[in-house]
Amino acid sequence: MSRPVGRVVAAALLPPLGVYLEEGAGRPFQIACGLTLLGFLPGAGYALWRLLRRPDHAFA
């Protein structure tokens, strides 16, 4: 299942926004904000990983 292109672009340009659009304002969003404050690349890497990883139910 592919993700909407807009969410991936948002995650690449504004990492917390991409995570927020995908998962809401939970713990992953807070982690993305913290990593983005530490540096853009860690935040963008985490956001893209959260959006592009395989869903947990795909392994069943």
PDB file with SEQRES, HELIX, SHEET and CRYST1 records, atoms N, CA, C and O in Angstrom:
SEQRES   1 A   60  MET SER ARG PRO VAL GLY ARG VAL VAL ALA ALA ALA LEU          
SEQRES   2 A   60  LEU PRO PRO LEU GLY VAL TYR LEU GLU GLU GLY ALA GLY          
SEQRES   3 A   60  ARG PRO PHE GLN ILE ALA CYS GLY LEU THR LEU LEU GLY          
SEQRES   4 A   60  PHE LEU PRO GLY ALA GLY TYR ALA LEU TRP ARG LEU LEU          
SEQRES   5 A   60  ARG ARG PRO ASP HIS ALA PHE ALA                              
HELIX    1 AA1 VAL A    5  LEU A   13  1                                   9    
HELIX    2 AA2 PRO A   15  GLU A   23  1                                   9    
HELIX    3 AA3 ARG A   27  LEU A   38  1                                  12    
HELIX    4 AA4 PHE A   40  LEU A   52  1                                  13    
HELIX    5 AA5 ASP A   56  PHE A   59  5                                   4    
CRYST1    1.000    1.000    1.000  90.00  90.00  90.00 P 1           1          
ATOM      1  N   MET A   1       0.843  -1.172   0.000  1.00  0.00           N  
ATOM      2  CA  MET A   1       0.000   0.000   0.000  1.00  0.00           C  
ATOM      3  C   MET A   1       0.885   1.229   0.000  1.00  0.00           C  
ATOM      4  O   MET A   1       1.768   1.345   0.849  1.00  0.00           O  
ATOM      5  N   SER A   2       0.680   2.126  -0.903  1.00  0.00           N  
ATOM      6  CA  SER A   2       1.533   3.302  -1.019  1.00  0.00           C  
ATOM      7  C   SER A   2       0.936   4.473  -0.236  1.00  0.00           C  
ATOM      8  O   SER A   2      -0.278   4.568  -0.058  1.00  0.00           O  
ATOM      9  N   ARG A   3       1.789   5.330   0.210  1.00  0.00           N  
ATOM     10  CA  ARG A   3       1.382   6.518   0.942  1.00  0.00           C  
ATOM     11  C   ARG A   3       1.076   7.636  -0.057  1.00  0.00           C  
ATOM     12  O   ARG A   3       1.661   7.674  -1.140  1.00  0.00           O  
ATOM     13  N   PRO A   4       0.165   8.546   0.298  1.00  0.00           N  
ATOM     14  CA  PRO A   4      -0.057   9.712  -0.563  1.00  0.00           C  
ATOM     15  C   PRO A   4       1.231  10.520  -0.707  1.00  0.00           C  
ATOM     16  O   PRO A   4       1.968  10.708   0.261  1.00  0.00           O  
ATOM     17  N   VAL A   5       1.487  10.985  -1.898  1.00  0.00           N  
ATOM     18  CA  VAL A   5       2.725  11.699  -2.189  1.00  0.00           C  
ATOM     19  C   VAL A   5       2.856  12.957  -1.344  1.00  0.00           C  
ATOM     20  O   VAL A   5       3.964  13.309  -0.939  1.00  0.00           O  
ATOM     21  N   GLY A   6       1.763  13.635  -1.071  1.00  0.00           N  
ATOM     22  CA  GLY A   6       1.795  14.869  -0.285  1.00  0.00           C  
ATOM     23  C   GLY A   6       2.335  14.652   1.117  1.00  0.00           C  
ATOM     24  O   GLY A   6       3.046  15.505   1.648  1.00  0.00           O  
ATOM     25  N   ARG A   7       2.006  13.520   1.721  1.00  0.00           N  
ATOM     26  CA  ARG A   7       2.498  13.240   3.074  1.00  0.00           C  
ATOM     27  C   ARG A   7       3.993  12.962   3.066  1.00  0.00           C  
ATOM     28  O   ARG A   7       4.702  13.356   3.991  1.00  0.00           O  
ATOM     29  N   VAL A   8       4.474  12.292   2.039  1.00  0.00           N  
ATOM     30  CA  VAL A   8       5.909  12.013   1.946  1.00  0.00           C  
ATOM     31  C   VAL A   8       6.677  13.312   1.699  1.00  0.00           C  
ATOM     32  O   VAL A   8       7.743  13.519   2.278  1.00  0.00           O  
ATOM     33  N   VAL A   9       6.151  14.176   0.855  1.00  0.00           N  
ATOM     34  CA  VAL A   9       6.790  15.474   0.606  1.00  0.00           C  
ATOM     35  C   VAL A   9       6.783  16.310   1.882  1.00  0.00           C  
ATOM     36  O   VAL A   9       7.777  16.961   2.204  1.00  0.00           O  
ATOM     37  N   ALA A  10       5.669  16.294   2.607  1.00  0.00           N  
ATOM     38  CA  ALA A  10       5.595  17.042   3.870  1.00  0.00           C  
ATOM     39  C   ALA A  10       6.615  16.507   4.870  1.00  0.00           C  
ATOM     40  O   ALA A  10       7.246  17.282   5.589  1.00  0.00           O  
ATOM     41  N   ALA A  11       6.778  15.190   4.918  1.00  0.00           N  
ATOM     42  CA  ALA A  11       7.754  14.596   5.841  1.00  0.00           C  
ATOM     43  C   ALA A  11       9.174  14.970   5.457  1.00  0.00           C  
ATOM     44  O   ALA A  11      10.027  15.125   6.330  1.00  0.00           O  
ATOM     45  N   ALA A  12       9.442  15.117   4.173  1.00  0.00           N  
ATOM     46  CA  ALA A  12      10.785  15.473   3.722  1.00  0.00           C  
ATOM     47  C   ALA A  12      11.085  16.954   3.972  1.00  0.00           C  
ATOM     48  O   ALA A  12      12.219  17.307   4.296  1.00  0.00           O  
ATOM     49  N   LEU A  13      10.085  17.816   3.827  1.00  0.00           N  
ATOM     50  CA  LEU A  13      10.309  19.254   3.977  1.00  0.00           C  
ATOM     51  C   LEU A  13      10.088  19.751   5.409  1.00  0.00           C  
ATOM     52  O   LEU A  13      10.864  20.558   5.921  1.00  0.00           O  
ATOM     53  N   LEU A  14       9.026  19.263   6.045  1.00  0.00           N  
ATOM     54  CA  LEU A  14       8.690  19.635   7.420  1.00  0.00           C  
ATOM     55  C   LEU A  14       8.377  18.355   8.182  1.00  0.00           C  
ATOM     56  O   LEU A  14       7.214  17.960   8.275  1.00  0.00           O  
ATOM     57  N   PRO A  15       9.389  17.710   8.723  1.00  0.00           N  
ATOM     58  CA  PRO A  15       9.210  16.377   9.302  1.00  0.00           C  
ATOM     59  C   PRO A  15       8.063  16.228  10.301  1.00  0.00           C  
ATOM     60  O   PRO A  15       7.310  15.260  10.194  1.00  0.00           O  
ATOM     61  N   PRO A  16       7.890  17.143  11.274  1.00  0.00           N  
ATOM     62  CA  PRO A  16       6.770  16.942  12.201  1.00  0.00           C  
ATOM     63  C   PRO A  16       5.402  16.998  11.509  1.00  0.00           C  
ATOM     64  O   PRO A  16       4.471  16.301  11.913  1.00  0.00           O  
ATOM     65  N   LEU A  17       5.286  17.814  10.483  1.00  0.00           N  
ATOM     66  CA  LEU A  17       4.014  17.902   9.760  1.00  0.00           C  
ATOM     67  C   LEU A  17       3.677  16.589   9.073  1.00  0.00           C  
ATOM     68  O   LEU A  17       2.528  16.149   9.104  1.00  0.00           O  
ATOM     69  N   GLY A  18       4.656  15.968   8.460  1.00  0.00           N  
ATOM     70  CA  GLY A  18       4.419  14.689   7.801  1.00  0.00           C  
ATOM     71  C   GLY A  18       3.973  13.612   8.772  1.00  0.00           C  
ATOM     72  O   GLY A  18       3.072  12.830   8.470  1.00  0.00           O  
ATOM     73  N   VAL A  19       4.608  13.571   9.947  1.00  0.00           N  
ATOM     74  CA  VAL A  19       4.229  12.583  10.959  1.00  0.00           C  
ATOM     75  C   VAL A  19       2.847  12.910  11.511  1.00  0.00           C  
ATOM     76  O   VAL A  19       2.049  12.005  11.752  1.00  0.00           O  
ATOM     77  N   TYR A  20       2.559  14.179  11.712  1.00  0.00           N  
ATOM     78  CA  TYR A  20       1.247  14.587  12.224  1.00  0.00           C  
ATOM     79  C   TYR A  20       0.128  14.198  11.260  1.00  0.00           C  
ATOM     80  O   TYR A  20      -0.915  13.702  11.684  1.00  0.00           O  
ATOM     81  N   LEU A  21       0.343  14.419   9.977  1.00  0.00           N  
ATOM     82  CA  LEU A  21      -0.683  14.071   8.994  1.00  0.00           C  
ATOM     83  C   LEU A  21      -0.922  12.570   8.931  1.00  0.00           C  
ATOM     84  O   LEU A  21      -2.037  12.135   8.646  1.00  0.00           O  
ATOM     85  N   GLU A  22       0.098  11.781   9.191  1.00  0.00           N  
ATOM     86  CA  GLU A  22      -0.023  10.324   9.116  1.00  0.00           C  
ATOM     87  C   GLU A  22      -0.574   9.722  10.407  1.00  0.00           C  
ATOM     88  O   GLU A  22      -1.411   8.821  10.359  1.00  0.00           O  
ATOM     89  N   GLU A  23      -0.110  10.211  11.566  1.00  0.00           N  
ATOM     90  CA  GLU A  23      -0.407   9.524  12.819  1.00  0.00           C  
ATOM     91  C   GLU A  23      -1.046  10.391  13.893  1.00  0.00           C  
ATOM     92  O   GLU A  23      -1.386   9.879  14.960  1.00  0.00           O  
ATOM     93  N   GLY A  24      -1.219  11.678  13.652  1.00  0.00           N  
ATOM     94  CA  GLY A  24      -1.812  12.543  14.662  1.00  0.00           C  
ATOM     95  C   GLY A  24      -0.773  13.095  15.621  1.00  0.00           C  
ATOM     96  O   GLY A  24       0.433  12.965  15.410  1.00  0.00           O  
ATOM     97  N   ALA A  25      -1.277  13.720  16.688  1.00  0.00           N  
ATOM     98  CA  ALA A  25      -0.400  14.418  17.624  1.00  0.00           C  
ATOM     99  C   ALA A  25      -0.021  13.531  18.808  1.00  0.00           C  
ATOM    100  O   ALA A  25      -0.183  13.931  19.961  1.00  0.00           O  
ATOM    101  N   GLY A  26       0.470  12.356  18.535  1.00  0.00           N  
ATOM    102  CA  GLY A  26       0.878  11.428  19.592  1.00  0.00           C  
ATOM    103  C   GLY A  26       2.373  11.453  19.821  1.00  0.00           C  
ATOM    104  O   GLY A  26       3.057  12.429  19.511  1.00  0.00           O  
ATOM    105  N   ARG A  27       2.859  10.364  20.365  1.00  0.00           N  
ATOM    106  CA  ARG A  27       4.277  10.243  20.687  1.00  0.00           C  
ATOM    107  C   ARG A  27       5.182  10.342  19.461  1.00  0.00           C  
ATOM    108  O   ARG A  27       6.208  11.018  19.539  1.00  0.00           O  
ATOM    109  N   PRO A  28       4.857   9.700  18.325  1.00  0.00           N  
ATOM    110  CA  PRO A  28       5.735   9.848  17.147  1.00  0.00           C  
ATOM    111  C   PRO A  28       5.880  11.306  16.693  1.00  0.00           C  
ATOM    112  O   PRO A  28       6.945  11.713  16.229  1.00  0.00           O  
ATOM    113  N   PHE A  29       4.808  12.082  16.830  1.00  0.00           N  
ATOM    114  CA  PHE A  29       4.876  13.503  16.478  1.00  0.00           C  
ATOM    115  C   PHE A  29       5.836  14.239  17.404  1.00  0.00           C  
ATOM    116  O   PHE A  29       6.621  15.073  16.952  1.00  0.00           O  
ATOM    117  N   GLN A  30       5.776  13.935  18.697  1.00  0.00           N  
ATOM    118  CA  GLN A  30       6.666  14.576  19.660  1.00  0.00           C  
ATOM    119  C   GLN A  30       8.123  14.201  19.397  1.00  0.00           C  
ATOM    120  O   GLN A  30       9.016  15.042  19.503  1.00  0.00           O  
ATOM    121  N   ILE A  31       8.355  12.941  19.055  1.00  0.00           N  
ATOM    122  CA  ILE A  31       9.720  12.507  18.736  1.00  0.00           C  
ATOM    123  C   ILE A  31      10.226  13.236  17.492  1.00  0.00           C  
ATOM    124  O   ILE A  31      11.375  13.674  17.448  1.00  0.00           O  
ATOM    125  N   ALA A  32       9.367  13.363  16.487  1.00  0.00           N  
ATOM    126  CA  ALA A  32       9.758  14.070  15.260  1.00  0.00           C  
ATOM    127  C   ALA A  32      10.088  15.529  15.559  1.00  0.00           C  
ATOM    128  O   ALA A  32      11.042  16.074  15.005  1.00  0.00           O  
ATOM    129  N   CYS A  33       9.312  16.159  16.426  1.00  0.00           N  
ATOM    130  CA  CYS A  33       9.599  17.551  16.796  1.00  0.00           C  
ATOM    131  C   CYS A  33      10.946  17.659  17.493  1.00  0.00           C  
ATOM    132  O   CYS A  33      11.746  18.540  17.178  1.00  0.00           O  
ATOM    133  N   GLY A  34      11.192  16.767  18.436  1.00  0.00           N  
ATOM    134  CA  GLY A  34      12.460  16.800  19.166  1.00  0.00           C  
ATOM    135  C   GLY A  34      13.658  16.565  18.270  1.00  0.00           C  
ATOM    136  O   GLY A  34      14.664  17.268  18.366  1.00  0.00           O  
ATOM    137  N   LEU A  35      13.548  15.571  17.392  1.00  0.00           N  
ATOM    138  CA  LEU A  35      14.665  15.291  16.489  1.00  0.00           C  
ATOM    139  C   LEU A  35      14.886  16.431  15.499  1.00  0.00           C  
ATOM    140  O   LEU A  35      16.024  16.722  15.130  1.00  0.00           O  
ATOM    141  N   THR A  36      13.809  17.074  15.073  1.00  0.00           N  
ATOM    142  CA  THR A  36      13.949  18.198  14.146  1.00  0.00           C  
ATOM    143  C   THR A  36      14.610  19.386  14.842  1.00  0.00           C  
ATOM    144  O   THR A  36      15.368  20.128  14.217  1.00  0.00           O  
ATOM    145  N   LEU A  37      14.327  19.566  16.123  1.00  0.00           N  
ATOM    146  CA  LEU A  37      14.994  20.642  16.860  1.00  0.00           C  
ATOM    147  C   LEU A  37      16.488  20.364  17.020  1.00  0.00           C  
ATOM    148  O   LEU A  37      17.296  21.293  17.045  1.00  0.00           O  
ATOM    149  N   LEU A  38      16.853  19.095  17.128  1.00  0.00           N  
ATOM    150  CA  LEU A  38      18.265  18.730  17.228  1.00  0.00           C  
ATOM    151  C   LEU A  38      19.003  18.887  15.906  1.00  0.00           C  
ATOM    152  O   LEU A  38      20.205  19.151  15.877  1.00  0.00           O  
ATOM    153  N   GLY A  39      18.266  18.720  14.817  1.00  0.00           N  
ATOM    154  CA  GLY A  39      18.854  18.848  13.493  1.00  0.00           C  
ATOM    155  C   GLY A  39      17.858  18.407  12.445  1.00  0.00           C  
ATOM    156  O   GLY A  39      17.046  17.512  12.681  1.00  0.00           O  
ATOM    157  N   PHE A  40      17.921  19.032  11.297  1.00  0.00           N  
ATOM    158  CA  PHE A  40      16.937  18.728  10.264  1.00  0.00           C  
ATOM    159  C   PHE A  40      17.044  17.286   9.770  1.00  0.00           C  
ATOM    160  O   PHE A  40      16.026  16.615   9.602  1.00  0.00           O  
ATOM    161  N   LEU A  41      18.251  16.809   9.540  1.00  0.00           N  
ATOM    162  CA  LEU A  41      18.412  15.455   8.986  1.00  0.00           C  
ATOM    163  C   LEU A  41      17.896  14.349   9.909  1.00  0.00           C  
ATOM    164  O   LEU A  41      17.241  13.427   9.423  1.00  0.00           O  
ATOM    165  N   PRO A  42      18.160  14.400  11.217  1.00  0.00           N  
ATOM    166  CA  PRO A  42      17.575  13.359  12.070  1.00  0.00           C  
ATOM    167  C   PRO A  42      16.045  13.396  12.060  1.00  0.00           C  
ATOM    168  O   PRO A  42      15.398  12.349  12.044  1.00  0.00           O  
ATOM    169  N   GLY A  43      15.477  14.583  12.070  1.00  0.00           N  
ATOM    170  CA  GLY A  43      14.025  14.711  12.044  1.00  0.00           C  
ATOM    171  C   GLY A  43      13.430  14.211  10.738  1.00  0.00           C  
ATOM    172  O   GLY A  43      12.422  13.506  10.742  1.00  0.00           O  
ATOM    173  N   ALA A  44      14.051  14.573   9.621  1.00  0.00           N  
ATOM    174  CA  ALA A  44      13.555  14.132   8.319  1.00  0.00           C  
ATOM    175  C   ALA A  44      13.727  12.625   8.153  1.00  0.00           C  
ATOM    176  O   ALA A  44      12.845  11.954   7.616  1.00  0.00           O  
ATOM    177  N   GLY A  45      14.847  12.098   8.608  1.00  0.00           N  
ATOM    178  CA  GLY A  45      15.055  10.652   8.519  1.00  0.00           C  
ATOM    179  C   GLY A  45      14.020   9.887   9.320  1.00  0.00           C  
ATOM    180  O   GLY A  45      13.471   8.895   8.840  1.00  0.00           O  
ATOM    181  N   TYR A  46      13.750  10.337  10.534  1.00  0.00           N  
ATOM    182  CA  TYR A  46      12.755   9.668  11.369  1.00  0.00           C  
ATOM    183  C   TYR A  46      11.361   9.763  10.748  1.00  0.00           C  
ATOM    184  O   TYR A  46      10.624   8.777  10.716  1.00  0.00           O  
ATOM    185  N   ALA A  47      11.004  10.943  10.257  1.00  0.00           N  
ATOM    186  CA  ALA A  47       9.675  11.127   9.672  1.00  0.00           C  
ATOM    187  C   ALA A  47       9.492  10.245   8.435  1.00  0.00           C  
ATOM    188  O   ALA A  47       8.441   9.625   8.270  1.00  0.00           O  
ATOM    189  N   LEU A  48      10.485  10.184   7.582  1.00  0.00           N  
ATOM    190  CA  LEU A  48      10.383   9.338   6.396  1.00  0.00           C  
ATOM    191  C   LEU A  48      10.340   7.862   6.783  1.00  0.00           C  
ATOM    192  O   LEU A  48       9.617   7.080   6.167  1.00  0.00           O  
ATOM    193  N   TRP A  49      11.104   7.484   7.788  1.00  0.00           N  
ATOM    194  CA  TRP A  49      11.067   6.094   8.258  1.00  0.00           C  
ATOM    195  C   TRP A  49       9.681   5.746   8.790  1.00  0.00           C  
ATOM    196  O   TRP A  49       9.168   4.664   8.505  1.00  0.00           O  
ATOM    197  N   ARG A  50       9.063   6.649   9.564  1.00  0.00           N  
ATOM    198  CA  ARG A  50       7.727   6.388  10.107  1.00  0.00           C  
ATOM    199  C   ARG A  50       6.696   6.246   8.999  1.00  0.00           C  
ATOM    200  O   ARG A  50       5.786   5.425   9.109  1.00  0.00           O  
ATOM    201  N   LEU A  51       6.822   7.030   7.934  1.00  0.00           N  
ATOM    202  CA  LEU A  51       5.837   6.984   6.860  1.00  0.00           C  
ATOM    203  C   LEU A  51       6.067   5.826   5.906  1.00  0.00           C  
ATOM    204  O   LEU A  51       5.103   5.265   5.385  1.00  0.00           O  
ATOM    205  N   LEU A  52       7.303   5.456   5.665  1.00  0.00           N  
ATOM    206  CA  LEU A  52       7.590   4.477   4.620  1.00  0.00           C  
ATOM    207  C   LEU A  52       7.807   3.064   5.134  1.00  0.00           C  
ATOM    208  O   LEU A  52       7.947   2.137   4.336  1.00  0.00           O  
ATOM    209  N   ARG A  53       7.837   2.876   6.460  1.00  0.00           N  
ATOM    210  CA  ARG A  53       8.021   1.520   6.976  1.00  0.00           C  
ATOM    211  C   ARG A  53       6.762   0.701   6.714  1.00  0.00           C  
ATOM    212  O   ARG A  53       5.671   1.240   6.527  1.00  0.00           O  
ATOM    213  N   ARG A  54       6.949  -0.613   6.706  1.00  0.00           N  
ATOM    214  CA  ARG A  54       5.819  -1.496   6.476  1.00  0.00           C  
ATOM    215  C   ARG A  54       4.899  -1.488   7.693  1.00  0.00           C  
ATOM    216  O   ARG A  54       5.377  -1.482   8.827  1.00  0.00           O  
ATOM    217  N   PRO A  55       3.595  -1.488   7.473  1.00  0.00           N  
ATOM    218  CA  PRO A  55       2.674  -1.544   8.605  1.00  0.00           C  
ATOM    219  C   PRO A  55       2.821  -2.870   9.366  1.00  0.00           C  
ATOM    220  O   PRO A  55       3.169  -3.892   8.776  1.00  0.00           O  
ATOM    221  N   ASP A  56       2.558  -2.846  10.657  1.00  0.00           N  
ATOM    222  CA  ASP A  56       2.709  -4.023  11.487  1.00  0.00           C  
ATOM    223  C   ASP A  56       1.796  -5.162  11.047  1.00  0.00           C  
ATOM    224  O   ASP A  56       2.187  -6.326  11.128  1.00  0.00           O  
ATOM    225  N   HIS A  57       0.609  -4.856  10.590  1.00  0.00           N  
ATOM    226  CA  HIS A  57      -0.326  -5.910  10.210  1.00  0.00           C  
ATOM    227  C   HIS A  57       0.013  -6.575   8.879  1.00  0.00           C  
ATOM    228  O   HIS A  57      -0.625  -7.561   8.512  1.00  0.00           O  
ATOM    229  N   ALA A  58       0.995  -6.062   8.150  1.00  0.00           N  
ATOM    230  CA  ALA A  58       1.376  -6.656   6.877  1.00  0.00           C  
ATOM    231  C   ALA A  58       2.133  -7.976   7.069  1.00  0.00           C  
ATOM    232  O   ALA A  58       2.237  -8.768   6.133  1.00  0.00           O  
ATOM    233  N   PHE A  59       2.661  -8.215   8.278  1.00  0.00           N  
ATOM    234  CA  PHE A  59       3.430  -9.412   8.523  1.00  0.00           C  
ATOM    235  C   PHE A  59       2.564 -10.597   8.957  1.00  0.00           C  
ATOM    236  O   PHE A  59       3.061 -11.717   9.075  1.00  0.00           O  
ATOM    237  N   ALA A  60       1.296 -10.358   9.189  1.00  0.00           N  
ATOM    238  CA  ALA A  60       0.407 -11.437   9.657  1.00  0.00           C  
ATOM    239  C   ALA A  60       0.017 -12.365   8.525  1.00  0.00           C  
ATOM    240  O   ALA A  60      -0.724 -13.324   8.740  1.00  0.00           O  
TER     241      ALA A  60                                                      
END                                                                             
